[in-house]
Amino acid sequence: MLGHALGSVPRGGLLLVGLVPVLRLRAGAGVTPVARRGLIGGHVINGKLQRLPVLHKLKEADPRAGFFGPEQYTAIRRHLEPDLQLATDIDYTYGWRTQSEVLTREWRHVDLKAGILRLDAGETKNREGRVVYLTPALLMAFTEQRARVHDFEKRLGRIVPYCFPHLHGAKQQSVGLRHVAVLGERRKDFRGAWRTACTKAGIADRYRHDFRRTAVRNLERSGVSRSIAMKLTGHKTEAVYRRYAIVSDQDLKEASAKLIAGAQERQGAQ
């Protein structure tokens, strides 16, 4: 039956019939257009396709525009434990990814004397390493967290290499139970604590990934050069970085106020 239905389709075309839905599926999974073209080009080079197919671009969803204002973040932060306050402070300041770049930090990645926090090559989404110099507030918070973990190590009776271990929980993983916080093991997430903090602060629909937009916005407003800011946040291309450079109504109002102040200053000088 299949041969009858596709009898007029050449061998290369038959492969294309099966390839296009796969490419559409992969596009939905986040595969870039460059990667999709490479996949098709490889089949052409290997003689599996007679020609390059015409693929219509899928419409990209509009990017989120959420970010945290200082008051919003302070309100949420107030309801987090001290170690989670430190984790979200790193998110807020540098725009690092919570699960893969912040909670994975071990003490070997932190130099308190030099005030440095490090991501090794291969640990990040773009596979490049990253080094940031901690602000005084973050350095103090890391010093306090080190003291907490050090006291915890004494009670636990062993070394804990993680910057963000479970300080409360079960002594060991119970058979048959999943997602049990085990003392001394690395935190992998804290979505429940985050949702609870947002609820208590009366702020809904806040995603931790909004910290990346927040950090980019704050760096732009602080006058940090774009090339340096991209090194801090880990954005590899300026096009992606610009998607995170959110401009709010307040930014526009402040820009207008600066223009007015500048005009008044020039008139006074005349």
PEWO-V79874 format. One record per pair of residues at least 24 apart in sequence whose ideal C-beta (glycine too) atoms are under 6 Angstrom apart, sorted by the first residue. I is the first residue (numbers start at 1). J is the second residue. Records with the same first field share a line. If there is no record, write none. Layout:
BEGIN
I = J / J
END
This chain:
BEGIN
12 = 49 / 50
15 = 48
16 = 53
27 = 58
63 = 243
65 = 246
66 = 210
67 = 210 / 213 / 214 / 217 / 246
68 = 214
72 = 203
75 = 201
76 = 197 / 198 / 201 / 203
79 = 197 / 200 / 201
80 = 197
83 = 145 / 164
84 = 190 / 193
86 = 141 / 145
87 = 164
89 = 138
91 = 211
92 = 211
94 = 132 / 215 / 232
95 = 211 / 212 / 215 / 233
98 = 208
99 = 189
103 = 164 / 187
105 = 163
106 = 161 / 162
112 = 143
115 = 139
124 = 234
126 = 236
130 = 234
132 = 232
156 = 184
160 = 184
162 = 186
212 = 244
213 = 244 / 246
216 = 244 / 245
217 = 246
220 = 245
END
